[in-house]
Amino acid sequence: MFCTEQIAIELHEKCPKECANYLLTALKDGGLSAQIDKCLDTSFITVKTSFKDLCNKADEVELLKELEDSSGLVHEFVAEDLKKFKGHNEEKTFFTSSEQLYLLECILHAVKFLKDAFIKAGLKKFGASESILTGCIHSTPPIVQSFTPLHNEELRKLWKDIRSHPVMLPKSHDKVSCRIRDYYGEEVAFYFAWMSFFNWALIPIAIFGVALFLHRPKGITVDDSPYLPAYALLMALWIIVYLKCWRRKEHEIALTWGTSNIEKNDAVRPEFHGILRQSPITGNMEKYFPSWKRRIRYLVSFILTLPFLSLGVGAMILSLNLNGYIKHKESPIRFHSLSQYAEPGGIFAGDSPYYGWMIPTIGHSIVINLISRVYRVVATYSTDIENHKTEHQWDGSHIIKRVLFELFDCYLPLFYIAFYQLDIVSLRRELIGLFWGDEIRRLATESLLPFMMEKIQAKRNKKKMEEYKKDDAHNNLEVYENLSMEEYEQFDDYLEMVVQFGYVTLFASAFPLCSIITIVFLFLEERSDMFKLLFLCRRPVVKRAKNIGVWFKVLTAMMILSMVTNCFLFGFASEQLASWAPVMYETHEDGDQYIIPGYGRYVVGIVFCAEHVLIMCVGLSHYLISDVPNHVRIELARREYLKKEEIKMLKLKVEKEEEEKSKKRKNKIS
């Protein structure tokens, strides 16, 4: 019996017919069910495999399945003794949808073929890969344009589950997250679990921020509230607790999903190339790429990305001038021809009755978004030339490149205003503009606009199909519609949440209402992202994961940075410390408060101590609270023990069979 899940391989328009035929033959020879079809101007091959092959591949990659007696998830040689496992009677549902696709892709990459056969069929060059799919994508001329898993009716049921939570967000461990995991795989499911956890965790700190806004002293604006430093301190402590709780939650989720030890099976990327050598560890032949060559390629990557960082700085300078934040005439980045529009009475001035001051901020956000789209291609290309061995290494390098660029451009104007201009009022105004600009842009560009474009494209396809009369035209149209969708890029979703995390944490005392507003937008964002993923994007390739990966390191770095920024805002960029230590400040004629000469050392000391106390709290939380919950540690140890016992039993079984065979041979001889 063949599995229900299919992968569609889109053939390139320049693909020679003989190459397509050989690809189809190689897939069939590999035991796969494959057929070539065409719809409108697109040719494609749909592929699926048998349940038996799925079981064999599950053994090879050590996929964990639950035992019939519900004693836990184990790997006990599925193909040899299927009856041990829960749900073995239903071959269609024994493996989840995402597991079927993951195993099917592993089988596809392992299909045996002859490169010379492709050359004889009309290729000039076959891609440098042992994977038939990757090689066909990078061949000359290209054979394969792309490949994607196909959507099925389960997505409607999943969307129904999402809509069944009209008010409260689903928790990261409930059936909705499990359904996401079963359909899309662990990597996608971890993103939504993290987003949901982030939203729930914001509720306590958001309540404090609202209380601070509502119960400030009469005649005092929220910018001058004496309770703002307490809010900033509480925010710093909240980040420590939040990240520690999420790290423990990751281990619990990974245990439930059976991905705690997947790094042991981190496969070599099909695109990885190198010289063959004998492994000094295993003694087997392996591909090897010298580290010194990769360092040279890192330098090339830096040179390629530097111009885009420069463009980001240029966009920031324009924005700061048009917003009137660069007030010092001797500033090297001040341009009077631009800053004059932000002077009183100007179209971008802060006193504009039409909120003109928001235009440069929103415009800056749009320009950076356009630069980012181009940089995305450069970052992917530069990461490819670094020739990383595993997907984990490639993803880490790619994410770091793009995160540095995006966060640099998002936060650099805020840092300039806060720590060079020392103007917390302007900081708050810029922060609000960026915050609202990003939120509105995301909702418009990620959901509303794609939804409208998808509807328009669907109507066009329907008209074309009326002229395309074939018996299987309806089925072909379904595959064609899958291939016509945009590819899903999870990086963008993660980045938006990380930027949102920075708005909430890095400048907490400048915008205390950011937390409560973020909860509302995260509620919409979660459903917007899910809608986009279900109906507007291709079904992504299934990737297994045990956590959110390198993004946790990004959040940790932002945690340390937030401690520094909030302490500096408290001590230097605002007058908040004056309400706590008025003896060190004096009020001038302009109404501003300044440090009394001689007390500056004490202000520096207070900020320094506050910053280091918070960092000490991070260290204490690391040593006093384990990242892995005790029950998770025990269960992992139990699984490892059961695995060793199973191997022992298998060895005993083999030895016993050999002993019986030996006795039979002796009896025959006698």
HELIX and SHEET records of a PDB file:
HELIX    1   1 LYS A   17  ASP A   29  1                                  13    
HELIX    2   2 PHE A   51  VAL A   61  1                                  11    
HELIX    3   3 LEU A   82  LYS A   84  5                                   3    
HELIX    4   4 GLU A   91  PHE A   94  1                                   4    
HELIX    5   5 SER A   97  HIS A  109  1                                  13    
HELIX    6   6 LYS A  115  LYS A  120  1                                   6    
HELIX    7   7 ILE A  132  ILE A  137  1                                   6    
HELIX    8   8 GLU A  154  ARG A  163  1                                  10    
HELIX    9   9 LYS A  175  TYR A  184  1                                  10    
HELIX   10  10 GLU A  186  LEU A  214  1                                  29    
HELIX   11  11 VAL A  222  ASP A  224  5                                   3    
HELIX   12  12 LEU A  228  TRP A  257  1                                  30    
HELIX   13  13 ILE A  262  ASN A  265  5                                   4    
HELIX   14  14 SER A  291  LEU A  322  1                                  32    
HELIX   15  15 HIS A  336  SER A  339  1                                   4    
HELIX   16  16 GLN A  340  ALA A  342  5                                   3    
HELIX   17  17 MET A  358  ILE A  385  1                                  28    
HELIX   18  18 GLU A  391  TYR A  416  1                                  26    
HELIX   19  19 ILE A  417  GLN A  421  3                                   5    
HELIX   20  20 ILE A  424  LEU A  443  1                                  20    
HELIX   21  21 ALA A  444  LEU A  448  3                                   5    
HELIX   22  22 LEU A  449  GLU A  467  1                                  19    
HELIX   23  23 ALA A  473  SER A  484  1                                  12    
HELIX   24  24 GLN A  490  THR A  505  1                                  16    
HELIX   25  25 ALA A  508  ALA A  510  5                                   3    
HELIX   26  26 CYS A  514  PHE A  531  1                                  18    
HELIX   27  27 LYS A  532  LEU A  536  3                                   5    
HELIX   28  28 TRP A  551  GLY A  571  1                                  21    
HELIX   29  29 GLN A  576  TRP A  580  1                                   5    
HELIX   30  30 PRO A  582  MET A  584  5                                   3    
HELIX   31  31 GLY A  600  LEU A  624  1                                  25    
HELIX   32  32 ASN A  630  ILE A  669  1                                  40    
SHEET    1   A 4 SER A  33  CYS A  39  0                                        
SHEET    2   A 4 THR A  42  LYS A  48 -1                                        
SHEET    3   A 4 ILE A   7  LEU A  11 -1                                        
SHEET    4   A 4 VAL A 144  PRO A 149 -1                                        
SHEET    1   B 2 LYS A  65  GLU A  66  0                                        
SHEET    2   B 2 LEU A  73  VAL A  74 -1                                        
SHEET    1   C 2 ILE A 275  GLN A 278  0                                        
SHEET    2   C 2 MET A 285  TYR A 288 -1                                        
SHEET    1   D 2 TYR A 585  THR A 587  0                                        
SHEET    2   D 2 GLN A 593  ILE A 595 -1                                        
END                                                                             
